[in-house]
Amino acid sequence: MKKKTSEKLVFSFLKAVAAMIVVVVVGLVGYILVNGLPVLSFKFLTKPPSNGMLAGGISSAIAGTLMIMILTMVFAIPIGVGAAIFLSEYTDKVDPRIIRMVRLSINNLAGVPSIVYGLLGLGLFVLFMGFRFSVLSASLTLSFLTLPVIIAASEEALRNVPMAYREASLALGATKWETTRNVVIPTALPGIMTACILGLSRAAGETAPLLMTGAAYYIPRFSGSIFKQFMALSTHIFFMSTQSPNPSLTRPIQYGTIAVLLIIVLSMNFAAIIIRSRYRRRFR
Amino acid sequence: MTRRDERPIEGALFFSAILAIIILGLIFVFLVKESLPIFSEVNVLEFLLGREWFPASFTNPRFGALPLITGSFLVVITATMIAVPIGIMTAVYIAEIADERVREIVKPMIEILAGIPSVVYGFIALVLLSDIVHSVFNTTYRLNALNGAIILSIMILPTIISIAEDSIVAVPKDYKEASLAMGATRLETIRHVTLPAASSGITVAIMLGIGRAVGETMAVLMATGNSPVATLDIFHSVETMTAVIAVEMGEVVFGSDHYSALFAIGLVLFVITFTINLIVDLAIHRKGSLRR
């Protein structure tokens, strides 16, 4: 009987710890939205900063972030999904030691700090290849950073495709690539999409690598050129809260910017969760 | 029917895969190449153990990385000590105790926690958490190591929880059933059977959490106040290796000693995270059962 009581006590304690985490999450997101949503207006979203960064909107930062996200995906999706296809479908074509090296590298890349990717971007793209501080340098850097996320999640999706699907296609006379393209990839598509969305969401929120590859404190008007410097939501939050001439005066702008970034990032995460749960149900 | 030659496609896929090796190699090569010049100014030991970091001084620049190394160490160890018990308890709760409905609420919450960008955590630490820490502990510095450690502990929770939970779930049912059949309670089973059986996975979870904490930049940068002082006082303002790179890289002359010293700090960071990942990888590979 005594055992049962202590067990109940411990279990309630564990429940309280888990509940505390839920409270922290709801509190964090709620705090940002309560302070940030009232700031959002059509003008805030469509006007650039004005009055020496003390007023105005965040249009140039939104444009910069969107452009970087798109360009990052243009680089990262083909390569990431390609690598995943190779690791899931074609491993029998090469020496297993190479595959082992590739996997080791991917796992390791996933653990490399984002600031180190920033150093690589600065050394490789900005200086060595001469892309300077630009949207291009930043996007290439972020595409490296998102690759491990995309590869790991896509490969899992591809591996979940039942072997019978492949065998049926091969038995009908399709080649390896025809089978992969027409059977395996379409079946795994929801999982691959989830992988890409998760990578995209990570790219949207990254800050440190952008500071080193071309994010500017202020740009009067977003040029739209991938060879120019840019403003981004994440770096805007950092600059406004730490380096603005008056961080307390511009607090509303900071909350508004965070709310926009959080809405972008979390809606992508939600989309990924929803796609994944539907996909799972379909396979059962 | 004529068949197209599929070798170009296979070649492209193969290239995509080995690009991972190439990127890892590029990181290493560039970190070494750019940090070499500083080691002709100071030797490796002077760099790692020097207590003074005044890289921008015109008359007498000093490149001692010790304050930054202790800064990272202090924040990461404190964050780990906070996050590990909370993370493992939550993982046990989700995996063994909670019913399906509760699980469906808690797990997405943890995914949200993982999805929040680090600059947002940094902002929270700067404007909200710092006031709480400051008034509770009555600290001299409004921004300090503890403030950074607390926000960091929240950020590494998702890593620890999800991997620990996976390894607890992966413990074979027979183990638990055998224990329960012997008359052990659920709590005794968790303590003496499930957790020991999942211990290697939980170790991996903790190590990956530490790896993530070491590399975290924006949140600690905005939370810790950034004064490069070699101290182990958690109420003191400190600067981490990641933060110093992010803060100072914007002000350096490319190719200067200062620039090179920042790359050298990046190299130290890379070596630390690389080692952690390699150990984890070998552990998983040897065990064979646990997948990341």
Boltz contact constraints between the chains, C-beta under 6 A:
constraints:
  - contact:
      token1: [A, 3]
      token2: [B, 185]
      max_distance: 6.0
  - contact:
      token1: [A, 7]
      token2: [B, 185]
      max_distance: 6.0
  - contact:
      token1: [A, 7]
      token2: [B, 187]
      max_distance: 6.0
  - contact:
      token1: [A, 10]
      token2: [B, 187]
      max_distance: 6.0
  - contact:
      token1: [A, 11]
      token2: [B, 97]
      max_distance: 6.0
  - contact:
      token1: [A, 14]
      token2: [B, 89]
      max_distance: 6.0
  - contact:
      token1: [A, 14]
      token2: [B, 93]
      max_distance: 6.0
  - contact:
      token1: [A, 17]
      token2: [B, 86]
      max_distance: 6.0
  - contact:
      token1: [A, 17]
      token2: [B, 89]
      max_distance: 6.0
  - contact:
      token1: [A, 17]
      token2: [B, 90]
      max_distance: 6.0
  - contact:
      token1: [A, 18]
      token2: [B, 90]
      max_distance: 6.0
  - contact:
      token1: [A, 18]
      token2: [B, 93]
      max_distance: 6.0
  - contact:
      token1: [A, 18]
      token2: [B, 106]
      max_distance: 6.0
  - contact:
      token1: [A, 21]
      token2: [B, 90]
      max_distance: 6.0
  - contact:
      token1: [A, 22]
      token2: [B, 109]
      max_distance: 6.0
  - contact:
      token1: [A, 25]
      token2: [B, 109]
      max_distance: 6.0
  - contact:
      token1: [A, 25]
      token2: [B, 112]
      max_distance: 6.0
  - contact:
      token1: [A, 25]
      token2: [B, 113]
      max_distance: 6.0
  - contact:
      token1: [A, 79]
      token2: [B, 16]
      max_distance: 6.0
  - contact:
      token1: [A, 82]
      token2: [B, 13]
      max_distance: 6.0
  - contact:
      token1: [A, 82]
      token2: [B, 16]
      max_distance: 6.0
  - contact:
      token1: [A, 83]
      token2: [B, 16]
      max_distance: 6.0
  - contact:
      token1: [A, 83]
      token2: [B, 17]
      max_distance: 6.0
  - contact:
      token1: [A, 85]
      token2: [B, 13]
      max_distance: 6.0
  - contact:
      token1: [A, 86]
      token2: [B, 13]
      max_distance: 6.0
  - contact:
      token1: [A, 86]
      token2: [B, 14]
      max_distance: 6.0
  - contact:
      token1: [A, 86]
      token2: [B, 17]
      max_distance: 6.0
  - contact:
      token1: [A, 87]
      token2: [B, 17]
      max_distance: 6.0
  - contact:
      token1: [A, 101]
      token2: [B, 21]
      max_distance: 6.0
  - contact:
      token1: [A, 102]
      token2: [B, 17]
      max_distance: 6.0
  - contact:
      token1: [A, 102]
      token2: [B, 20]
      max_distance: 6.0
  - contact:
      token1: [A, 104]
      token2: [B, 281]
      max_distance: 6.0
  - contact:
      token1: [A, 105]
      token2: [B, 20]
      max_distance: 6.0
  - contact:
      token1: [A, 105]
      token2: [B, 21]
      max_distance: 6.0
  - contact:
      token1: [A, 105]
      token2: [B, 24]
      max_distance: 6.0
  - contact:
      token1: [A, 106]
      token2: [B, 20]
      max_distance: 6.0
  - contact:
      token1: [A, 107]
      token2: [B, 281]
      max_distance: 6.0
  - contact:
      token1: [A, 108]
      token2: [B, 24]
      max_distance: 6.0
  - contact:
      token1: [A, 108]
      token2: [B, 277]
      max_distance: 6.0
  - contact:
      token1: [A, 109]
      token2: [B, 24]
      max_distance: 6.0
  - contact:
      token1: [A, 111]
      token2: [B, 211]
      max_distance: 6.0
  - contact:
      token1: [A, 111]
      token2: [B, 273]
      max_distance: 6.0
  - contact:
      token1: [A, 111]
      token2: [B, 277]
      max_distance: 6.0
  - contact:
      token1: [A, 113]
      token2: [B, 215]
      max_distance: 6.0
  - contact:
      token1: [A, 113]
      token2: [B, 269]
      max_distance: 6.0
  - contact:
      token1: [A, 115]
      token2: [B, 217]
      max_distance: 6.0
  - contact:
      token1: [A, 115]
      token2: [B, 242]
      max_distance: 6.0
  - contact:
      token1: [A, 115]
      token2: [B, 245]
      max_distance: 6.0
  - contact:
      token1: [A, 115]
      token2: [B, 246]
      max_distance: 6.0
  - contact:
      token1: [A, 116]
      token2: [B, 266]
      max_distance: 6.0
  - contact:
      token1: [A, 116]
      token2: [B, 269]
      max_distance: 6.0
  - contact:
      token1: [A, 116]
      token2: [B, 270]
      max_distance: 6.0
  - contact:
      token1: [A, 119]
      token2: [B, 266]
      max_distance: 6.0
  - contact:
      token1: [A, 120]
      token2: [B, 27]
      max_distance: 6.0
  - contact:
      token1: [A, 120]
      token2: [B, 30]
      max_distance: 6.0
  - contact:
      token1: [A, 123]
      token2: [B, 30]
      max_distance: 6.0
  - contact:
      token1: [A, 123]
      token2: [B, 34]
      max_distance: 6.0
  - contact:
      token1: [A, 124]
      token2: [B, 30]
      max_distance: 6.0
  - contact:
      token1: [A, 144]
      token2: [B, 23]
      max_distance: 6.0
  - contact:
      token1: [A, 177]
      token2: [B, 6]
      max_distance: 6.0
  - contact:
      token1: [A, 177]
      token2: [B, 9]
      max_distance: 6.0
  - contact:
      token1: [A, 205]
      token2: [B, 117]
      max_distance: 6.0
  - contact:
      token1: [A, 207]
      token2: [B, 119]
      max_distance: 6.0
  - contact:
      token1: [A, 207]
      token2: [B, 218]
      max_distance: 6.0
  - contact:
      token1: [A, 208]
      token2: [B, 217]
      max_distance: 6.0
  - contact:
      token1: [A, 208]
      token2: [B, 218]
      max_distance: 6.0
  - contact:
      token1: [A, 208]
      token2: [B, 246]
      max_distance: 6.0
  - contact:
      token1: [A, 211]
      token2: [B, 246]
      max_distance: 6.0
  - contact:
      token1: [A, 212]
      token2: [B, 249]
      max_distance: 6.0
  - contact:
      token1: [A, 234]
      token2: [B, 117]
      max_distance: 6.0
  - contact:
      token1: [A, 234]
      token2: [B, 119]
      max_distance: 6.0
  - contact:
      token1: [A, 237]
      token2: [B, 119]
      max_distance: 6.0
  - contact:
      token1: [A, 237]
      token2: [B, 123]
      max_distance: 6.0
  - contact:
      token1: [A, 238]
      token2: [B, 119]
      max_distance: 6.0
  - contact:
      token1: [A, 241]
      token2: [B, 123]
      max_distance: 6.0
  - contact:
      token1: [A, 241]
      token2: [B, 126]
      max_distance: 6.0
  - contact:
      token1: [A, 258]
      token2: [B, 120]
      max_distance: 6.0
  - contact:
      token1: [A, 265]
      token2: [B, 115]
      max_distance: 6.0
  - contact:
      token1: [A, 269]
      token2: [B, 115]
      max_distance: 6.0
  - contact:
      token1: [A, 273]
      token2: [B, 108]
      max_distance: 6.0
